[in-house]
Amino acid sequence: MPDSIRRHTPGLRREEVAALAGIGLTWYTWLEQGRPIKVSSQVLKSISRVLRLDRQEIIHLYTLAQQFPPSYFPDIQETVDPMLQNVLDSLKYSPSMILDIRWNIIAWNKAAELIFVDYSKINICQRNQMQIMFMNDNYKALFPDWEVYAKIMIAEFRVACGKNVEDTWLLNFIKKLSFESKEFKDWWSMHNIESKPEIFKTIHHPALGNLSFEHTSYLISEDTNLKMHINTAPPKNDTEKKVKAYLEEKMTM
């Protein structure tokens, strides 16, 4: 709006919001007054844009209008809140990481880097859990029963994809991975959706031999687009002892 307009209070006037949103002043006035009118998603989208609403505010607006909010697909997030990284680092002997809604790995601890793969050496555009599972030979070699774990992961990924069917990035990713990996292409076409959020995992580490982990995942309450994956050594097992000795050795080198 022109800076020359004199204002007694900050913000937009009612008629300015209506003009910027491209809707009639009377219609917008009725909307503000809560009159029993039917509002289109296009009107809600325009008002959201004009008022510069954030994600939570948009959801609230659409909820008030009794409509489903638009699909939201964030860009790849490259970092996490330092407090979340601190949580990962506190899980000293449990290889752990944080994944976004598309399963891109955006944070991890030292244990995950040394036991699984050095994620810092993988470009953010390829640092995807599915991509690594099917295309990283060193990671695949960790799993004596790789085919079993890979199929379980595909089933869980398909369930996650079902919530984001309009995500162009996701559709292109599936197409690309299907071209690069015959196994992924064949198993993806099976449409298996059996999900196992808690998995007992056994890997064969080149330096430590067999390691056993209980794998669990949790939604991060501050941001439901992020999930924390934790691999914990089961009780009465020598895995934690091996991991501890290995990490301490590497940290002193």
Secondary structure, 3 states (H helix, E strand, C coil): CCCCCCCCCCCCCHHHHHHHHCCCHHHHHHHHCCCCCCCCHHHHHHHHHHCCCCHHHHHHHHHHCCCCCCCCCCCCCCCCCHHHHHHHHHCCCCCEEEECCCCEEEEECHHHHHHCCCHHHCCCCCCEHHHHHHHCHHHHCCCCCHHHHHHHHHHHHHHHHCCCCCCHHHHHHHHHHHHHCHHHHHHHCCCCCCCCCCEEEEEEECCCEEEEEEEEEEECCCCCCCEEEEEECCCCCCHHHHHHHHHHHHHHC
